[in-house]
């Protein structure tokens, strides 16, 4: 991930440099500042490894690809096929940024002691469209106003800044909240931290866990997956534990002895749980 990020000035950067040649000086200077600033922010994020870094990288990498595709459409950097090759190389950091392994690597940079965080998959309703629309709103909100002002579109630019700043702030917070949903294996047991389905994190002690396994089809366990795609894991407990779940923005208090969730790396979580002497079933 770090190596491909270091390559961006030679891939997306090369395409954008050629595409900006005939733009006004103000637009060109702003574009250069935005590109280098975004690249530096991504590099710092990859060096520091925090949950915020995951949000930063997953927002910036697609923006770099979008910029490269735009640049390849309006400018040429050399012989036929060079633009396409550079655009494809720009897509590599995007693919790596969205790998489950990259997500785990970044969020565990802030893990405490002997704990391991396993990010949860995004809710199905969010993946269906709001996620991508939020990213578009974030990019447009942050860049639309400044570039319109640089192009001397004063009225449109002023309106875009006034509207774009709060939109960018709200969407950035919403996107970052998706990077803060984890199942955490700790020395005491398992913690499920998911503000989408739970009011507060739920800790179950190792001794309370009867079995941890892939959820079978048709299970009647409490569904904490937020309808996210992928393999869900089911936790069966010896006794019911209290939890407050969030249903359609309402809080419901109750107790449950069986619940399921959807991590991005279910196999790795099961293997790690077995090493920590948590009862794991292969079914």
Helices and strands as residue ranges (DSSP letters): H 2-6, G 8-10, H 12-19, H 25-48, H 51-74, H 82-97, H 100-107, G 108-110, E 116-119, H 124-125, I 126-130, H 131-150, H 154-177, G 178-180, E 182-186, E 189-193, E 202-205, G 206-208, E 209-214, E 222-223, E 233-247, E 250-261, H 266-275
